[in-house]
Amino acid sequence: KKRFFSYFKIKKLISKYSINKVFTPYQIALIFPNVQNILMIRNMEPFNYFKYKYDIQNRLRNYLLNKFSKYFLKKADTIVAVSKYSEFFLLGNLEIPKDKIVHIYHGKDVNFSPKIMLNDKNVLKKFSLKSNNYILTVGSLLPYRKLEVIINSYINQTKTFPYLVVAGDGNDKKYKRTIKSLIQKNNLEDRVLLLGNVIKSDLEVLYRNSRIFLTATEVEACPNIAIESMAFGCTIIAANTKPLKEIYSNSAIYFEQDDHKILRENILEILNNIKKREQMSKISRDRADFFSWDKCSYQTYKLLND
């Protein structure tokens, strides 16, 4: 009902102000006649959900998002792809003509800094942590994030690995049960800390005080966690998936997708190698500078005003 009234309200504004372009920063949108409809592909999960074991609710949600996303993206006159990975999907899987696609990356928050702040100790104390005594992973608890790969790397490593801190939550009950069962089965309750959703200010503290940042996610459009981890100068270990390699480039150490043994070796290699971590931290910060909201804003403005 709300969408129905929005359609006619916007249509009136289009007529009143002679608007010739309507931009919706998502892949499902109202489509208007006689204007250029510009959409943005931001969520790759619905196009890959069938590869993973979701609960019934999330499987249905992704199924519907898949159908609606494909329909509206094909209806759009122009699509903003926030990464080459999403652009290639539009070209290869949806057969969208190349001249209808514009590539614009997201940016980094210029306020993010690796510099340790005075209040960091108090925030870490709240989570029973100290600076540099934990490994961090961030993201929603959903099957495509492959948290189980990271947890498997911890098995039989309780004496050598620091805490694994997981910041993020999700509504897929089946996957959460799988993760909690894996932790309990391997007696990792006191080593793997599931923090759930963490407020932004606390998350910033967790990023910049971590010894290593890990991610194994497989399906992302332009992963914010990747840009954030670089902006905070993290030492990064990532799965060699297409979206992660595109964003991280040379700022991460990569492990073979799903190979928790190689991941474990990578962790052991750099855990106590301060020089290596300092080198990787600088590379991360330099790479993060490539992603700019100013650049993103300018490119978007140019698209809307050409």
Buried (B, 14 or more C-beta within 10 A) or exposed (E): EEEEEEEEEBBEEBEEEEBEBBBBEEBBBBBBEEBBBBBBBBBBBBBBBEEBEBBEEBBEBBBEBBEBBBEBBEEBEBBBBBBBBBBBBBBEEBEBEEEBBBEBBBBBBEEBBBEEBEEBBEBBEEBEBEBBEBBBBBBBBBBBBBBBBBBBBBBEBEEEBBBBBBBBBBEBEBBBEBBBEBBEEBEBEEBBBBBEEBEEEBBBBBBBBBBBBBBBBBBBBBBBBBBBBBBBBBBBBBBBBBBBBBBBEEBBBBBEBBBBEBBBEBBBEBBEEEEBBEEBBEBBBEBBEBBBBEBBEEBBEEBBEE
